[in-house]
């Protein structure tokens, strides 16, 4: 059974009852198929109702679900012959950002993304997906490599934000992010980005300034986390729900505002309930975008990407 979120408690209770009844049925000759079917139908109906009216804060919780597919899951399912490349050639290798060369459905590409980790040890090792300057410099190096060899770039974004520690600031965090965004806008190869979980602040846009920006249905993408916004505006993180409403961080909001280009539907109950289905759906969307962009010439790809983001800066979005 999946890990249930706070707002899913009624669903959790029903599914727990279903599991108990199935266990009783397996243990003896009791036939309770009819009761199990009735409860399952009720649970499915409640799940559909709950996910049909998620609030922005609830979507934030779904986007942060620990069992959502992470970068490594997409690599394992979608990539062939993936060869990770390490280091920024200046300071160190940042494990919060992983990237390398490989084949994606017959396309030779460079794949870059945030990795949060799967358990406590790996989350610590990957710093919960919060990159330091060397992570963004590694991403910049890989994008420049892709540009040199005319390889399309796919980026998968899933980070609460760039690491805010003193050591990161001392090594030029802001400049590293800015240079990474600049590189996204400068390269002459197709760049497709996908927000697969959290898209937090400059730490996200450093990898998301693409020709096409896709977003999973229950992912979130914003200039700041709801808790951070609430702490600034209301001096209390307790107002995070209100902040989530104001930030317009859901996929539907961002599609309407023109910040992203397409929303990839998730299975009922979120990506964590059907990981393989989610990964394949995103793979199809990435492939479609890549095929379309590969027809463009390098100068046009770069100019259209720049124009897209410059239009946002000119206040044409409202």
N, C-alpha and C positions, 0 to 999 in steps of 0.2 A: 504494500500500500504506500502511496506517496505521503510525503510530509505535508500536513495540512496547515494552512495559514489561519490566523485568528478569525477572519470573517467566514471561514469554511467550516466552522465547528458543527453546524447542523448537518452538513454533508458527511463530515467525519463520523458523527454518531450513527447515521444510517448505514454507512459502509462498514462500520465496526459490527453492527448487528448482523449484516449480511454475512460477514466473515464467520461470526459465531455460529450462525445457522448452518452454513456450509460445513463447518467443522463437525457439528453434531450429526449432520446427515452422513458425512464420510465415516463417522465413528460407529454408526449402527444402521439399522434398517429403517430409520425414520425417513419418510418422504415429505420433504417440506419445500419442494420445488415451486409450488404455487405461491407460498409466502415469500420465498426468496425473489421470485419474479416480481411480485407486487412491490416489495421494498426497493428492488433495483430500479424499477420504473419511477418510483418516487424520488430516489436519489438522482437519477438522470435528469428528471424534470427540475429538481431543485438546483442542480449544477448548471443547467441551461439558464435558468432564471437568474442565478447569482452572477454568472459571467456575462449575461446580457446587459447588466446594468452596473458594471464596476465603476467605482469612483476613481478619479486620478490617483488618490492615495492608495487605494487597493491595487491599482495597476502597478504602482511603484513597488508594492510588496511582491506582486507576482514576478515583476522584472528581476527582483533580487532573490527569488527562490533558489536555494542552494542546489536543487536538482535540475535546474534548467540546463540544456546543453551548453557547454563551454567551448572555447576555441579548440581545445584538443579533441573534443568529440566531433566537431566539423572536419578537422583534419583527418581523423581516422575514417570517417564515413565517405568523404567527398574527394579526398586527394590520393593520388598515386605517386609513389617515389618522392615523397616530401622530404626535402633535405634542409633542416634548420640551419641558419647562419647566425653566428653569435657575435656579440660585441659591437661597440661603436668606434673602435680603433682609436680611442682616446683615453678612456678611463676604465670601463668594466662592461660586463654583460648584465643587462637588466632582465630578469626573468618575468617581469610583469608584462612585457611585450615580447611576443614570439613571432618570428618570421623566417621565411625561406623560400626555396624553389620547389616546384612540383608540377604535376599534371592534374588539371581539373577538367574532367569530361573531355578529353582530347585537346585541351588548351594548355599550353605551357605558360605558367603564370608565376608571379611572386605573390605570396599570401602573407599578410601581416595582421596581427590581432592581439588584443588584450587577453591574458589568461588569468582567471581568478583562482584556480585550483579546485580540487575535488573534495579534499578533506582538510583537517586542521593543519597537518604537516605541509601539504602542498600549497595551501592558502598562504601560509607564512612564507614559504619559499618564493611564491609569486607575488608577495606583498599585496594580496587581495586585489590584484589587477591595477594597482596604483603605481604608475611608472615614474621613475626618476629621470633626470635629464638624459642619462645615457640610453634609456629606453627609446626616447624620441629621436636621439641622434642615430640609434641603430635603425629605426624605421626610416629616417631620412636617407641613410646609406643604402638601404635595400631598395627604396624607390628610385634612387639615382642609378643603381645597378640595373633595375628593370628598364629604365629609360635608355640606358646605354645599349642594352641588348634587345630593345623593342619588345618587351614582355608586358602584357597587361598586368595590372595590380588589383587585387581584391583585398579589402580590409574588413575585419570583423571587430566591431566596437563593443566593449563590455567593461566599463570602468566607473567607479563612483566619482573619479576625478584624478588628476595628477597628484602624486604624493606631495603633501604640504610641509614636509619636514625641513628643519633648518639646513641639513646637509644638502638637500635637493636645491634649496634656494641659493646656497653658497656656490653650487656648481652650475648655476644659470638656468634654472627651471623655465622661467618665462621666455628666455631667448630660445631655448631648445624647442619649446612648443611653437613659438612663432616661426622658427626656421622650418619646422616640420610642416606647418600649414603652407608656408611659402613653397616648399618642395611639392606638395600636393598640387598646387596651382601652376607649377612650372613645368612638370614633366609632360611629355608629348605622347604618352601611351594611355589607353583606356584605364580609368580608375573607377572601380565600383565599390561602394562602401555599404555595409549593412550594420544597423544597430540591433544587436541580438539580445541585449539585456538592459543594462544601464548605459546611458550616454551622458556622462557627467562633465560639463564645463569644457574648458580648453583641452583637458586631457582626452576628451572624446573627439572634438573637432580636429585635433591634430592629425587624426587618421580618417576623418570623415568628409574632407573637402573634395568630394568626388564628382565625376560626371553624372553618376546616378547614385542616389542615396536611398537605400531600402531600409525598412524598419519592420521588425516583427510586431504583430498586433498588440501584444501586451508588454512591449519594451517601452522605455521612457528615455527622453532626450531633452536636456535642459542646460541652461547656463550655470545652474547651481542645484544642489540637492534640496528637497523640501525642508529638511532639518536646518541646513545652512541658511536658507532664505528666511525661515522663521526666526532663527537666532539673530539675524540682522534686523529684520523689520519689527518683530515683536519682542525681541530680547528673550525668547523662550522657544526651545525646540518643540514644546508641546503644541505649538500652532502649525505643525508640519502638514496636517490635513488641509488647512486653509491655504497654506503656501502652495501645495500641490495643485489645488484648484486654480490659483492665480497664475502659475507658471506656464500653463498650457503645454504640458510635457508629454501628452499622450500622442500616439501615432495618428489618430483622427484629427486632433488639433493641428499637428505639424504638417499633415498633408494639406489641410485646408489653407494653412498659412503659406504653403509653398516651400517650406524648409526641407521637406523630404519629397521623393518622387513617387514612391509606391509603398503600400502596406502589404506585408505577407501574412495572410491569416494563420492563426495558430489553432491546433486541435481544441475541441471543447475541454475546458478546464486548464488550459495553458500548456506551454511547451513541455513542462516537466512531466505531464501525464502521457505524452506520446512523443518521446524524444526523436525516434527514427523518422516519424512522419514529419515533424517540424524541420529536421535537418534536410530531408529530401525536398520539402516545399521551398525552403530557402535556396537550396541548390538549383532548383528549376528557375527561380527568379533571377539568381545570379547569372546563370547560363544565358537566359534570354537577354539580359542587359548587356552581357559581354558580347554576344553575337551581334547585337545591334551596333555597339560602339566600335567593334573591330573593322567595320566598313568605313569609318571616318578617317580622314587624313590627319597626321599629327598636329599640324597648325590649327586646324579647326577644332580638334578635341581640346587643345589647350585654351583657345580663345573662348569657346563656349563655356568651359568650366569656370574660367575667370569671370565672364559676364554674369553667369548664374549667381555667384556669390557677391559680386559687386552690386547687383540689383537689390539684394537683401540689405546691403549696407546703405543704399540710397533711400531707404525708407519706403520702398514700394510695397512692402508687406504690411498689412494692417489687421 
